[in-house]
Amino acid sequence: MATKLFSYSEPELIASLQRNERQAFEYLYDHYSGCLYSIICKIIRDENKAEDAMQETFLKIWKNIRSYNSEKGSLFTWMLNIARNTAIDMLRVDNRRGNQLDGLDSTYVQIATYQPQPYTFDLRDLVGQLRPERKLLLDMVYFQGYTHEEVSQELCLPLGTIKSRIRTAIQDLRGYFVVQY
């Protein structure tokens, strides 16, 4: 396929996608579909439904690429959120229709129905290995539900400092997760 001959930097790819260039969409699919499909399959255990979710994910990416903001995160993170949300939404629709969630890992059933998660204990252990100031910030924001502004007021630190430290802490956590293609 011709898309294998081309390579894009992320800004070039985004600009090409926003211009609706077919070659850029083919490149995007060729380079990201495997990872996104893997995430969808972890949520939806039915292969046919996972394929439908994958198709819906790329339709949403195509229709909403102009709303992508690089200041809020990477293109991959944005697409990952679309894939995850699409898969969870499909589970909710099936659940509302009375369909059984056959073959679905109980963890993902809990995610889809917003029940407390037992797996957060593992995440808390990982957060516990971070430097104390980073651990405190992630605990306040992600486990206790504080907003960035509330943390800033509580700790008497500038909002920008809070956001920077949280971003650094999340980058530290990424080191624990290795994505293999």
N, C-alpha and C positions, 0 to 999 in steps of 0.2 A: 504494500500500500504506500502511496506517495507521502503520507504523513510521517512515516518513519525517517524520511530524509531530512525533515525539518526539526529544529529545536528552538524552543521559545524560552526566554526569561519570563518570569511571572508577569512583570508589567507589560511585556510585548504580547503575551498570551491574553491577558485581560483586555487590552486595547483591541486585539483582533477579534475576540469574542464579542465585544461590545459593538463592533462594526459588522457583526453577523457573518463573519468569514467561515465558510464551510470547513476549510482546511483546519482552522483553529479548533472547531468543535470535534472534528475527527481526532485531532491530536489530543484534546482533552479526554475524549472517551478512551482512546488507546492507552493513555498514561495513567488514568485515574479510576477507570471502571472496575478493575480487579479489586482494588482496596475498598472502594465504596460497596461493591457487591459483597465482599467479605463481612463488612460491618452489618449490612442489611440481613445477611444470612444468620448472623449471630442473634438477631432480634426475631426474625421470621424464619421459622424452621421449615416451612413449606416452600419447596423450590419454585413452584409456579407462582406463588404469591410474592416470593422474593424477586423473581424476574419482573413481575408487574410493578413492584415497588422501585426497582432499578430504573425501569422505563419512566415511571412517574418522576423519579428524582432528576433524571436528565432533562425531562420536559420542564420542570421547575427551574433548573439551572439555566436552561436556554431562555425561558421567558423572563427570568428575573436577573439576568447577568448585569443589567444596567444598575441595579440597586446594590450591587456588591461595593463595599467600601474597604479599601486596603488598610485604612487607619484602624479598623476594628479587628483585623486579623488576616491571616493568609487565605488565599483562594481555597486551598485544600480544607482548612478548618470550616470555612463557609459552606463548602460542598458537603463536608462530613455532617454538619448540623442539618442540612437539608435532607440527606439520606436517612439519618437517624430519626428525624421528626416524621418523615414520610412513612418509614417502617412502623413507627409507633402509632401513627394515625391510622394506618391500615389495620393494625391489631384492634384498635378501639372501635373502628367501624364494624369489624367482624364480631367483636364482643357485644356491641349494641344490637346487632342483628340476631343475637342468640347463638351464633356459631361457637363451637368449642375451639379452644386454642390448642388443638392437638399437636403433640410433638414439640411444644414450646418449653424451653427451660424455664423453671419457675421464677428465676431471677428476672427474666424479661417480662413475664406476666406481671410481676410486681412493678416493674418500671412503667408498664403501660397503664396500670391502674393507680399509680402514685401511692403505693403503700411504702412504709418505712423499709429501707434496704439493709439487709444483714451484711452485704458486701462492703458497706462503708467502713466497717471495722478494719479491713485490709487497707483501705485508702487512708484511714486515720493513722495506721502504723507507718505508712510511707511518709505522710505529712510530719509525723513525729520524729522522723530522721532528719528533717530540715533544721537549719539554724533557728534558734528560738524566736527571733523577730519575724521570720518568714512563717514559721509554724503558727504563731499567734495570729497573724493577719489572715492566713487561710482558714484557720479555725473560726475566727470571728465572721468572715464573709460566707464561707461555704457550709459550715456546720451549724453556726448559730444564727445565720440569716441576716446579719448586719449589712447595710448598704455601705459602699465606699465612703460616702459622706458621713455616715454615723461612726465608722471606724476612725475617720479623720478627726471628728469632734471628740470621741472618746479618748484617743491617744494623744490629742493635741499636736498632730502632725499635719502638714499641708496635704491637700487632696492628691496633688501630683506625686508626692512622695509615696503615699499609700498605694496608688495605682502602679507606680514603678516597682515597688517592692513585691506586690502581688504578682505582677508579670514575671519578675525574676524568680519568684518562688515556683510559679507554674512551669517556667522553663527548667528549673531544677528537677521538678517531678517528671518532666518528659524524659529525662535520662533513665528513668526506671522502665520506660516502655519502649520497646524496639519494634518498629513496624518493618516486616519483611515482605517484599513484593515477590 
